[in-house]
Amino acid sequence: MYQHLLSKRPPDGVLFLGFANILNELPKRLQGRAKAALQAIWMADTREAA
């Protein structure tokens, strides 16, 4: 449904700001695990791996 939005990777700065916005909305106790999960998705070689 939203594949056209995901067809090109945004610049890294945009990704960082998006991650920061997500983490800011979470309680402090969950931010470490969420950050690790987001980094794993960002660093994945393929979408399937993410």
One Martini backbone bead per residue (centre of mass of N, CA, C, O) as a GRO file, in nm:
protein
   50
    1MET     BB    1   0.058   0.063  -0.022
    2TYR     BB    2   0.357   0.221   0.064
    3GLN     BB    3   0.588   0.159  -0.146
    4HIS     BB    4   0.646   0.441  -0.275
    5LEU     BB    5   0.775   0.555  -0.002
    6LEU     BB    6   1.007   0.305   0.009
    7SER     BB    7   1.184   0.314  -0.260
    8LYS     BB    8   1.346   0.539  -0.107
    9ARG     BB    9   1.611   0.645   0.069
   10PRO     BB   10   1.666   0.843   0.306
   11PRO     BB   11   1.843   1.038   0.464
   12ASP     BB   12   2.005   0.991   0.758
   13GLY     BB   13   1.892   1.241   0.909
   14VAL     BB   14   1.597   1.160   0.881
   15LEU     BB   15   1.615   0.896   1.035
   16PHE     BB   16   1.712   1.008   1.303
   17LEU     BB   17   1.468   1.190   1.359
   18GLY     BB   18   1.262   0.961   1.357
   19PHE     BB   19   1.387   0.801   1.589
   20ALA     BB   20   1.375   1.027   1.799
   21ASN     BB   21   1.066   1.055   1.798
   22ILE     BB   22   1.006   0.771   1.891
   23LEU     BB   23   1.174   0.768   2.156
   24ASN     BB   24   1.031   1.017   2.294
   25GLU     BB   25   0.747   0.852   2.326
   26LEU     BB   26   0.890   0.676   2.518
   27PRO     BB   27   0.977   0.525   2.776
   28LYS     BB   28   1.280   0.502   2.921
   29ARG     BB   29   1.274   0.182   2.967
   30LEU     BB   30   1.234   0.136   2.632
   31GLN     BB   31   1.458   0.286   2.461
   32GLY     BB   32   1.690   0.078   2.436
   33ARG     BB   33   1.536  -0.146   2.282
   34ALA     BB   34   1.430   0.033   2.051
   35LYS     BB   35   1.702   0.128   1.944
   36ALA     BB   36   1.810  -0.154   1.871
   37ALA     BB   37   1.582  -0.224   1.672
   38LEU     BB   38   1.620   0.017   1.477
   39GLN     BB   39   1.915  -0.047   1.405
   40ALA     BB   40   1.862  -0.327   1.284
   41ILE     BB   41   1.684  -0.224   1.057
   42TRP     BB   42   1.884  -0.014   0.931
   43MET     BB   43   2.130  -0.243   0.896
   44ALA     BB   44   1.995  -0.406   0.703
   45ASP     BB   45   2.035  -0.552   0.392
   46THR     BB   46   1.723  -0.613   0.388
   47ARG     BB   47   1.390  -0.613   0.416
   48GLU     BB   48   1.360  -0.901   0.514
   49ALA     BB   49   1.564  -0.869   0.752
   50ALA     BB   50   1.396  -0.628   0.885
   0.00000   0.00000   0.00000
